[in-house]
Amino acid sequence: MKSCVEPLVHVGEDVGEGASLANIEHPYDGEIMETLFAPVDAKVFFMHTDPLTYANTAVFKLVEKK
């Protein structure tokens, strides 16, 4: 299934554990299906930029801050 990604952060941004990274929205009605959260304190290294994405696609890659 395809869904729309609404990013809430930018590449290079520092994020804290539990910070909202993006909303995953239904492509037809815009309903928020899921929100992605940072699992650790990190820097956003990569962000999927296509507005539509498939299930199991890496939307973010984070570099953990030690």
C-alpha positions in Angstrom: 0.0 0.0 0.0 1.2 3.5 -0.8 1.0 6.3 1.7 1.9 10.0 1.9 4.8 11.2 4.1 4.5 14.6 5.8 8.0 15.3 7.3 8.1 17.3 10.5 12.0 17.6 10.6 14.8 18.2 8.2 18.1 16.4 7.3 20.8 17.6 9.6 18.4 18.4 12.4 19.1 17.2 15.9 16.1 15.3 17.4 15.5 14.1 20.9 14.2 10.6 21.9 10.5 10.5 21.3 10.4 13.5 18.9 7.9 13.4 16.1 9.7 12.8 12.7 6.8 12.5 10.2 3.1 11.8 9.8 2.1 8.9 7.5 -1.1 9.9 5.8 -3.7 8.0 3.8 -3.2 9.1 0.1 -6.9 9.6 -0.6 -8.4 11.2 2.5 -5.3 12.7 4.2 -6.1 10.9 7.5 -3.0 10.4 9.7 -2.4 6.7 9.8 0.7 6.8 11.9 3.3 9.1 13.3 7.0 8.2 13.3 9.0 9.0 16.4 12.8 9.1 17.1 13.8 6.0 19.1 16.9 7.7 20.5 18.6 11.2 20.6 20.0 11.5 17.1 20.8 13.6 14.1 18.6 13.1 10.9 21.1 11.7 8.3 18.6 10.7 5.5 15.0 11.4 4.7 12.9 9.8 2.0 11.7 12.8 -0.1 9.1 11.3 -2.4 5.6 12.3 -1.3 4.3 8.7 -1.8 6.1 5.7 -0.2 5.5 2.0 0.0 5.1 0.0 3.2 8.5 -1.1 4.6 10.4 1.8 3.0 13.1 3.5 5.1 11.7 7.0 5.6 14.5 8.2 7.9 18.0 7.1 8.8 19.2 8.5 12.1 22.7 8.7 13.6 22.6 8.1 17.3 24.2 10.8 19.5 26.4 9.4 22.2 
